[in-house]
Amino acid sequence: MNYFILSLLALSAELQCHVNAFSASQSNTRTFQLTAATIDDGDTWQGEGEKLPVYSKSIPFLRRPKHLDGSLAGDVSFDPLGFATSKEQLIEYREAEIKHSRLAMLAAVGWPISELLDPSIASKFDLEPILDVNNRVPSLFNGGLEKVSPVWWGFCFGLAASIDLYGVQRARTLDPNTYSPGDLNFDPMGLYPKDKKGRRQMQLAEIKHGRLAMLAVTAFAVQEYVSSIGIIDETPIFFRPFSTVESVLETI
């Protein structure tokens, strides 16, 4: 679970980095030459042959981890426990982070939607709702996972395994110097930019949203377990804004 820990901590470090006013002085900042590919992202250091700081961008009093050279989008030089001991291992962690990020983004949307729509959909098809008496979705903390059809579990696991095997095969066959972690060559709407800078920005947006989604889904699970209240019922203003405002106005 190292990659999951790194993902959660990296988001906190990145948020800290954006609000940190630290600026290393010339007298205490030593640098060396960057030999990785050219970096076009404003969130990272730029240019092949340009200089990288010795100290971490997110934790200025620690040295920058050796393999975090800014070549990956969202790299804020955060690895205080030294999980990435080689460039190859760093790429493996990024692959895992991307997969968990994409799954978490789907879950962060699907969780509240299921609490909103499950009762009406179940009623329409004469099925038993899978929500519990407190309108909470099934989870490891909430229980109720046995209510989900084994056929659906099999479909989900089969689809996930197929996508994963395709990704592994693609990563092994492409040139490692040009392959980007998480690249499945899936862009049916043509949203992925053609230029290098645009692609970098898209990758940065995905990893930032993914890290936030992993935190959100974890918070959903813990919050519902502690409060015994569904997310949509605990914060109705986000999910039923009109009815919530209407009920407030009625009490005035």
Disulfide bonds with the S-S distance in Angstrom:
none
